[in-house]
Amino acid sequence: MPEIRPFRALRYDPEVVGDVARVVAPPYDVIAPAQRVVLQARSPRNVVRIDLPVTEPMDADPDDRYRRAARLFASWRSDGTLRKDPRPSVYVYEQTYTVPGSAVMRVQRGFFGRLRLEPFGPDGGVLPHERTLAGPKEDRYRLMRATGANLSPIVTLYADGSGKAARLLAQVAARPAALDIVDDDGVRQRLWAVAADGSAAGPADELCALAGAAPVTIADGHHRYETALRYRDERRRGSASESDPAYDYVLTLFYDTAEELTVLATHRIVRGLGDAAAAELLVSCGRYFDVERVGDADALAASFAPASVGAGGVGRLGLWTRAGGAILRVRREAVAPILPAGGDALHRLDVTVLQAALESLAGIDAAAIALGERVAYTKSAVEAVRDVQAVSAGAGADGADAAFLLEPTPVSEISAVAAAGDVMPQKSTYFYPKAVTGLVINPFEW
């Protein structure tokens, strides 16, 4: 079973930095270059300066940017920008937000703690659901090695059928928050520090026990988790005698699957088909799908907006090409022979069906997708359709030949795939809203 522990977080001191909303940032992997410039200009203490360091003209070595981040991180600890909490705690986290593309308001609660690292395996306490890429892992490793800290969390899912965890989180959230801010997306972020008192009946320790009662599934942050494993193993080789070191753990945000979590779909934009194959796609999809022709691109995109779809996972996809569009409904018996190895949960996924169909119909296999040249991704169905329309109008859009629109992957299916030991295709899930970076930082020390 997973081991979860309270810890002493580093947190921004409002008396030093002022409005904490000015110094936090989105996760590093969703920050575009222009957004990073805005965040950096917002405050000399914005966390983006250490979590997403960039190469400067005077840098002589590729690692200079990580060393610069480490020096800045150390200076913030010295001057009081970041202060270490006096007692080990878990940090209850609440986000209040509007589901994108809708008027639906939701509140979700979880908590930050430390999760003991362990290799993935069929009998393990930590289960993955997606494959990782070497480039992002190397970047995170170099930053972790330089700073000696987790600057942003991984996100995991646990299942507490008793409802106790939800009640504990609600009780904490009824108190005044230690931090209450609104981010750039209009998401209200609140945080409470709940100190551990050493009693199994205390809320901090009880939350850790409830979340650790069964294996947890990584929802977001696979690259960070595998990087932390690499860092742990390298540190162990250099200090084999150290007992229960802090680098044996990773900063983690834990969400109960009983929470009404929001997963957004990630739509696919396919390139490089060529004129003939692009024109034929509406017909060839009939091998695996029932095809209902649609002539209105805007109406098709609107039918895949978050406000228009349900929980997803029912085998309904959208397609827009230069020759028009369609609603596709998968015929399970037709697609079964081309599905990859794996269990029923993996085979039920719309993203699995689509990946298999793309390989069969267009020769776009997993290796081609990993190279990033044939398939692009967007959260906006409107953007996906308009990229294809722009090509039809002679406006370029990087050769977009077809847009495949998806419904979101249900949270229950994510856990089911992980429990079966399978992994999903790339870009199968996008949890919203993302956890803000800079609320809590995990130094590798007690």
N, C-alpha and C positions, 0 to 999 in steps of 0.2 A: 504494500500500500504506500501511497505517497506520504512523505514526511513534510509537514508545513509548520513553520515556526514564526513567531513574532521577531522583529528586529528593530534596531535603532536607526531610523531613516535620517538622511540629510534632507533638510527642507529649507526653502527660502525664508529668510527673516523679513517680514513686512516692514519692520522698523528701519531696515537698511535699504530694501529695494523699492519700498512704496507699494504700488498696486501690483500684486503678484500676476495679474492677467497680462502685464507687459513683459514678463520674463519667462513665461511658459510657452510651449510651442506644440504643434502637431508632431506625431511620430516622424522620425527622420525620413522614412521611406515613402512618405506621401507629400513631402515638401518639394515643390518645383523651385528651380533656381531663382526665379523672380520673387517668389514668396520668401525664400531665405533672405534675400536682400532686405525685404520689408521687415522681417523679424529681427534681423541684426541691427537695423537702424532704430528699431523701437526702443531698445535699451542696451547699454554696454554689458548688461548682465543677463541678457536673454540666453536661455539654455541652448539655443541652436548653435551658439558659438563653440560649445564643447561637444554637443551630440552630433553635429553635422559640420565638422571642420572642413574647410576648402583649401585648396592649394593657393598660395600667395606667390606673386612674381619673384620674390627673393628666395623662395625655397630651393635648396640645393639637393634635397633628398625627399623621396616620396613619403617618408615617415615624419617629415617636419610638421605637417599639419596636425598629426596626432600628438606629437610632443608639445606643440603650441596649445592644443586643447588641454593637455595634462597640466601644463604650467598655469593656465587660466583657472582650471578647476581647483588646483592647490591654492591659488591666491584667493579665490572666493571662500575657501574654507578658513583661510587665515584671517581675512578681514571681516568675517561675520556675515557675508552674503548668504552662505549656507551654514546652518547650525545643525548639529547632531542631537537628536532627541535623547533625553537623559535615561529613559527606560525603554526596554523592548516593547514594541506595540504592533498591533495590526492597524491598518488604516482603512476605515470604511469609506467607500467612494460612491457618490451618487451623481448620475447625469440625468438631466431633464431636457428633453429635446423634441423637436418635430421631425417625424419621419420624412426624409427628402421626397419632394414631389407630392406631398399630401398635406392634409390638415390634422393628421393624427398626432397627438401628444403622448409621449411615453416617459416613464421614469424607470431607470434600471439601477440596481445597487449591487456592489460587489465589495471585495476588500483586497488590499495589498498585503502580501506576506512573503516569506522566503520559502521556496520549494527546493528540497534536496535534489540535486542532479543525479540522474541515473541513465544508463544507456537504454535506447529503445529496445524492446523485446516483447514477445507474445505474452509473457507473464509479468511485465513491468507495471509500475504504478503511474507512468507518464506515457501517454499514447499520442503519436503524431497522426496527422491526416493529409499531409502534403509533402512533396519532395522539395528539396532546397537546391540553390545554385551556388557555385563556388565563389563568385565575385562578391556578393553581399556578405557572405560569411567572413571572407578575408578582411573586408573593411571593418566589420564589427569586432573582429579579433584584435586588430591592431589598435583600435580605440580602447577596447577593454584592457589590453596589456599596458597601454600608456597610462590610463586613468586609475586602474585598480577598482573599478566600480561598474555596476549596472546603472546606466543613466536612464534607461526606459525599460518597461516591463515586458515580459511575455504575457499572454492572456490564456487562461485555461478555463475549461468547463467542468463542473462537478455536478453530481445529481444527489440532492438531499430530499428523499421522499417524505421525510418527517415534517417538513415545513419549518423546523426550528431555526435554520439559518436565516430564512426570510424574516421570521419574527425578530430575531436578534438584530438584524440589519435595520429593520424598521424602528426598533426601540432606540438604537443609536441615532438614527436619522431624525428622531423627534427632538433631539437636543440641539442647542446652538452649534453651528459648524465652526471648526477651527479655520476653515477657508471656504469662501463663497465667491465665485467669480463667474463671468460669462465669457466664453471664448469667441473667436472670430466667426464661427459658424452659428452663433446664437445659442450654443449649448450651455446650460447652467451646470457648473461643476462645483460640487461640495465635498469636503473632506473632513473626517473626524479621526483623531488619534485615540485608539483604545488600548491603554497600557495593560500588559499582561501582569497578573498578580500572583502567578505561580499556582493558581487553583484551577483544576480541571473544570470547575463550575463557572469560572469567570468568562465573560463574553469573548475575550480575545482567544483564550485557549479552546473554548468550545467551538468557535468558528473554525479554528484550525483542525480540530478533530472531526467536525462534520464534513468539511471539504476534503479531508484526507481519508474518509471511510472507504473509499473505492477509487479505482484508477481515475485520473483526470485526463482530459483530452486537450491538447494544445489547439486553441482556436486561432491564435495569431502569434507570430514571433518564432516560427520554427528555426529561422536563421540565427536568431539570438540564442535560442536554447542550444543548438548544436555548437555555436561558438563558445558558449559558457562551458560546455562539456570539454571542448578542446583546451580551453584555458585551465580548467580544473586539472585535467590530466597532466598538462605541462608543469603546473605548480606542484603537483604531487611528486613528480620525478625530482624536483629540486628541494623538497622539504618533506621527505617520507615520514619523519617522526612527528609531524604536527598533528594534534588530535582535534578532530571536528573543526576544521578551518572554515572560515566564512566563505571562501571561494568554492566550497562544496555546494553552495546554494545559489539560486537565481531569483531575482526580483520578479514576482508574479502577481498578476491581478486575477482573482478567482471570481467567476460568475456561476451561480446556480442555474442549471438548465430550466428550472421552474420559473426563472425570470422571463419576462416578455422581451427577449433580445431581438434586435433588428439585424437581419442579414440582407444586404443588397445584392442584386444580380450584377455580374460583370459580363457585358456584352462583347461579342467578338466581331472584329472587322478583318475580313480576309483579303489578302492582296496576292498578286502574281498569278491569278488564274488564267489570264488571257481572255480575249474577247469571246472566243468560241465557247470555252468552258464556263465562263460567267453567264453567257446567254442560255446555256443548257442546264444550268443548276436547278432552276425551278422544275424542270422535267425530271432530272436524275434523282432529285430528293424523293420522288415517288417510290423509289425502291424500299425506303425505310419508313416513310411517313405518309399519312394521309395529308394531302395538300389542298388547302382552301385558298384560292387566289384572292388577293387583296390589291386594289388599285390605288389606294390612298396611303401614301407614305406617312403622313402625319397621324392618321388614324391608327396605323399599325404601331407606330412608336408610342402613341398614347396608351394603347392597350397593354404595353409592357412597362408603363410607369408604375412606381411603387403604390400609388393610390388605386391602381386598376387591377393588380394581381393579388392573389391570395397567398397562402403559405408556400406555394411552389411545389416542385417535385412531382407533377402530374404528367410530365411528358409533353408539355405544350411549349413550342418555340416559335419565334418569328423569323422571317427571312425577307430581306429586301435586296434586290439586284437591279442592274440597269434595265432589265426587262420587266420589272414590276416586283410584287411581293406576294407573301403567302403566310398564313398560319399553318404551322406544321404540327401534327400530332403523331407521336411515335407509335409504330406498330411493333410491339415488343417481340412477337414471334419472328418478324422480318429482320430485326436488328440483332437478335441474340447471337447468330453465328459470327458476327464481327466484333463483339465486345471483348475487351481485354480479360486476362485472367483475374479472378477476384470473386468475391461473394455477392450475394443478392443485394446488399446495401449499396455497394459500389455500382452495380449494374442498373440500379433504379435511378441513379443520378442523371439529370438532364445533361450535365456537362460531360459525363462519361459517354452517353449516347452521341452527343455532338462530336466529341473528339474522334470516336470510332467512325462516324459518318464522314467527317472531313478527310480522314485517311483513305477511306474507301472511294469516295467520290472525287476527291481533289488531290490525293497523294500527299496530304499534309499530315505527317505523323508526329509523334511526340518529340522526336529529335528536331524536326523542322520548327516546331512551336518553340522549343527551348532556345533556339537561335534568335528568336524575336524578329524574324524578317518577314514571315508569311502571315502572322496573326497579331493584331494590335487589340488593345482592350480599352473599354470605357464604361463608366457607370451610367452614362446617359444614353438611353435608347434613341433620343432625338439626334444626338451627335453622331451615333453610329449610322443611322439612316442618311443623314445629311452628308456624311463623308462620301457615300456611294453616289448620292445625287450630284455632288460637286463634280465627280468624275464624268458622269453622264452629261453634265453641262460644259465640260471642257475646262473645269477649274482646278484640276489636279487632285489634291487631297491624298497624295502619296499612293496613287494607284489602287484605291479601295474598290474592290470588285463586288463584294457582298457583305452584308451585315446580318449576323445571326443574333437574335434577341432572346434572352433567357429570363425565366422566372428565378427567384432566389432559391438557394439550397436550404431546405429546412434544417434547423438546429439539431433536431433529433437524428437526422440522417448523417450529420457530421460525426456525432458520437458513435453511431452504429458502424460507420465505415472504419473508424479508428479501432473500435472494439474487435472488429473482424481481422485486424492486422493489415488492412489495405490502405492505400493512399489515393487521394483524389487527383484529378488533373490540375494543372496550374490554374490559378485564378478562379477557383471554384467558389470561394467565399469572400465576402467583404463585410466585416462586422462594422456597424455604425451605431453610435459615434465612436471614434477612436479614443483611446485613453490619452490624455494630455501628458506630454513629457515635461518633467520638472516639478511635478507635485511631490513626489518622493523619489529619492535616489538611494541606492543600496551600495554602501561602501563595503569592500571585502575586509571587514574587521568587525569585532564584537562590540 
